[in-house]
Amino acid sequence: MTSDSPTPDILEFSSDEPNALGPNLSLVDAIEVVIDSLDSGDTALVSHGKTGHLWKFQYGSVQVFVQLTGSSSEDVLTVWAKVLSLPVKNEAALTRQLLELNWNTTFEARFAIADGQVSVMTTRSVEDLSAAEISRAITIVAGIADQHDDRLLAEFPAA
């Protein structure tokens, strides 16, 4: 873990409507404000395409990805950060530990295994999504991934 704090502060947003972004803050704007506050190394990259927006930035020792598929009620916000490449020694113990961490330490996020990687991730529909929820999703994933990546790498070396 290379960040100063294991859990980043969640940005506070205010709005007249508790479950809305307000008239002047779009989903993209809210995401970029949060990323700007967490990305101390000025590493953020963004890609805009037909399938939405994808951001990547460095938080501590992890790269964090934020994907927004659009702004309709059917679209989703997904945030993930890779913490460990597979295969590793003692995968059964790793899997057990990840399940135990999911039970009591990940809030709305979770550890997941996909494409040969252990990641911390969260996903949510953008319907009624607030700026505070965007901030919470990104900061929780970044903080949990950075808090656990170095320890997991040391405890579960590559096989």
Disulfide bonds with the S-S distance in Angstrom:
none
